[in-house]
Amino acid sequence: MTPEKLERIAGFPTYVERSGRGQRQALFLHCTLGHVGTWAKVQSVLAPHLSMVAFDRPGHGKSAKWNGVGGAKGLHDLTTQIAAGLMGSKVDLISHSFGGTVALRLAMEFPSRVRSLTLIEPPLFSLARGTAELEAYVAEMEGFSEALIAGQPEIAAQMFHNSVTPEAPWSQLPTRAQARLAGQIARVAEERAVTMEDAAGLTAPGRMEGIACPVLLLEGTASPPIFRAVEQQLAARMPQAKRVLLAGAGHMSPVTHPDNVAGEIAAFLKL
C-alpha cells in the first residue's frame, strides 16, 4: 500500500484533498476536532459546480502535529498561511466553526482573492462579552482546563462536547468516538486564546467592517445560544451578510444536515 503523501505548504506537512468538476474554486476550512472528511457529504452535492480544496489543519486528521510555537496566535498564523497557500487567485471560502476564524482572517488580509465568505457558527466568543449566553457557556466549561492539567482528558472532552452539541450528548456517543475526542481534546485548549480572547485580533474595530465581499452566515436553530449571540454580532458588523437559519440543525450541521447546508451554499453562490 502506497503511503499518503503530505504536501509541504507554508513549510508545514499538510494533508490536502482536491475534488469537484466545476470551474469556480472553493476552499473549505473544517472545525476543531474535525478533518477534511467533515465536508464530504456537503462537497458531494457541490461537486458538479465547484473545484474544491480542503486540508487537514495542523494537529488534525492526517496533517503533521503542531509544535506549539507562538501559542494560539502562532497556530492561527500558521493555519492562515497554509490556507492562503491553497487559495488560488479568486476563491469562495466555505468554513465551519474554528475554520471560520481562519476564513474571516483570509477575507480581511487577502480581499482581492476572496469572492465570497460562508461562515457556519465561528466560535468568536469574545464578540459575546457581557451577554447571558457567554456567561452560560463559561459556566458549562468551568473546570475544562483543570481537567486537562490533571490528566483527565475524558472529562474535558465530555465538557466540551456537551457544551457545543447538547443535542447529541456524550453519554450517547459510541465508546470509540469518546476515545477519539478525548485523544484530541488538547486541540481545543490550544485554540482557546483565539475563541475567548481573540488572540488573532479579528474583532478589532474596522476589521470586519472592511470586508466587502458577500457573506453568508449559517446557523442551526438547535445550536447552543452562544453561537446565536456571536452570529448576531457578526451580522451587525458586516451589513452585507445574509443570515440563514437551518431548521433543526445543531452546531455540526455540515455532518448532520449536509443537504441543507449545501443547498444554502449553492443558492448563495448562485450555482
Solvent accessible surface area in square Angstrom, and as a share of the most:
residue,aa,sasa,rsa
1,M,237,1.06
2,T,118,0.69
3,P,114,0.72
4,E,101,0.45
5,K,179,0.76
6,L,63,0.31
7,E,60,0.27
8,R,170,0.62
9,I,19,0.10
10,A,55,0.43
11,G,50,0.48
12,F,20,0.09
13,P,34,0.21
14,T,0,0.00
15,Y,25,0.09
16,V,20,0.11
17,E,75,0.34
18,R,141,0.51
19,S,53,0.34
20,G,32,0.30
21,R,174,0.63
22,G,14,0.14
23,Q,176,0.78
24,R,66,0.24
25,Q,79,0.35
26,A,1,0.01
27,L,1,0.00
28,F,1,0.00
29,L,1,0.00
30,H,1,0.01
31,C,6,0.04
32,T,18,0.10
33,L,14,0.07
34,G,6,0.06
35,H,77,0.34
36,V,12,0.07
37,G,34,0.33
38,T,13,0.08
39,W,1,0.00
40,A,55,0.42
41,K,124,0.52
42,V,0,0.00
43,Q,21,0.09
44,S,76,0.49
45,V,65,0.37
46,L,1,0.00
47,A,14,0.11
48,P,65,0.41
49,H,82,0.36
50,L,0,0.00
51,S,39,0.25
52,M,2,0.01
53,V,25,0.14
54,A,3,0.02
55,F,1,0.01
56,D,2,0.01
57,R,6,0.02
58,P,4,0.02
59,G,16,0.15
60,H,3,0.01
61,G,44,0.43
62,K,103,0.43
63,S,13,0.09
64,A,27,0.21
65,K,181,0.77
66,W,41,0.14
67,N,122,0.62
68,G,36,0.34
69,V,105,0.60
70,G,55,0.53
71,G,35,0.34
72,A,13,0.10
73,K,83,0.35
74,G,15,0.15
75,L,8,0.04
76,H,1,0.01
77,D,33,0.17
78,L,30,0.15
79,T,2,0.01
80,T,6,0.03
81,Q,98,0.43
82,I,0,0.00
83,A,0,0.00
84,A,14,0.11
85,G,54,0.52
86,L,22,0.11
87,M,2,0.01
88,G,36,0.35
89,S,93,0.60
90,K,82,0.35
91,V,3,0.01
92,D,0,0.00
93,L,0,0.00
94,I,0,0.00
95,S,0,0.00
96,H,0,0.00
97,S,9,0.06
98,F,5,0.02
99,G,0,0.00
100,G,0,0.00
101,T,0,0.00
102,V,0,0.00
103,A,0,0.00
104,L,0,0.00
105,R,25,0.09
106,L,0,0.00
107,A,4,0.03
108,M,31,0.14
109,E,74,0.33
110,F,60,0.25
111,P,87,0.55
112,S,85,0.55
113,R,66,0.24
114,V,5,0.03
115,R,76,0.28
116,S,4,0.02
117,L,0,0.00
118,T,0,0.00
119,L,0,0.00
120,I,1,0.00
121,E,1,0.00
122,P,0,0.00
123,P,10,0.07
124,L,0,0.00
125,F,7,0.03
126,S,7,0.04
127,L,24,0.12
128,A,0,0.00
129,R,148,0.54
130,G,81,0.78
131,T,40,0.24
132,A,76,0.59
133,E,57,0.26
134,L,20,0.10
135,E,120,0.54
136,A,55,0.42
137,Y,10,0.04
138,V,72,0.41
139,A,65,0.50
140,E,97,0.43
141,M,6,0.03
142,E,134,0.60
143,G,24,0.23
144,F,1,0.00
145,S,50,0.32
146,E,111,0.50
147,A,6,0.05
148,L,42,0.21
149,I,149,0.76
150,A,69,0.53
151,G,57,0.55
152,Q,79,0.35
153,P,43,0.27
154,E,100,0.45
155,I,78,0.39
156,A,0,0.00
157,A,1,0.00
158,Q,77,0.34
159,M,50,0.22
160,F,33,0.14
161,H,22,0.10
162,N,52,0.27
163,S,4,0.02
164,V,11,0.06
165,T,8,0.05
166,P,69,0.43
167,E,86,0.39
168,A,40,0.31
169,P,39,0.24
170,W,22,0.08
171,S,95,0.61
172,Q,137,0.61
173,L,38,0.19
174,P,90,0.56
175,T,111,0.65
176,R,213,0.78
177,A,25,0.20
178,Q,40,0.18
179,A,66,0.51
180,R,117,0.43
181,L,19,0.10
182,A,9,0.07
183,G,63,0.61
184,Q,38,0.17
185,I,3,0.01
186,A,40,0.31
187,R,54,0.20
188,V,11,0.07
189,A,43,0.33
190,E,49,0.22
191,E,6,0.03
192,R,53,0.19
193,A,34,0.26
194,V,1,0.00
195,T,15,0.09
196,M,41,0.18
197,E,119,0.53
198,D,18,0.09
199,A,38,0.29
200,A,8,0.06
201,G,27,0.26
202,L,0,0.00
203,T,23,0.14
204,A,41,0.32
205,P,132,0.83
206,G,44,0.42
207,R,70,0.26
208,M,0,0.00
209,E,88,0.39
210,G,58,0.56
211,I,9,0.05
212,A,98,0.76
213,C,19,0.11
214,P,72,0.45
215,V,1,0.01
216,L,1,0.01
217,L,0,0.00
218,L,0,0.00
219,E,3,0.01
220,G,2,0.02
221,T,62,0.36
222,A,43,0.33
223,S,7,0.04
224,P,10,0.07
225,P,71,0.45
226,I,5,0.02
227,F,2,0.01
228,R,89,0.32
229,A,6,0.05
230,V,0,0.00
231,E,0,0.00
232,Q,87,0.38
233,Q,74,0.33
234,L,0,0.00
235,A,30,0.23
236,A,74,0.57
237,R,44,0.16
238,M,0,0.00
239,P,116,0.73
240,Q,70,0.31
241,A,21,0.16
242,K,105,0.44
243,R,90,0.33
244,V,22,0.12
245,L,102,0.51
246,L,6,0.03
247,A,84,0.65
248,G,53,0.51
249,A,0,0.00
250,G,4,0.04
251,H,8,0.04
252,M,51,0.23
253,S,1,0.01
254,P,0,0.00
255,V,65,0.38
256,T,78,0.45
257,H,49,0.22
258,P,18,0.11
259,D,101,0.52
260,N,76,0.39
261,V,0,0.00
262,A,0,0.00
263,G,37,0.35
264,E,52,0.23
265,I,0,0.00
266,A,25,0.19
267,A,63,0.49
268,F,31,0.13
269,L,7,0.03
270,K,179,0.76
271,L,68,0.34
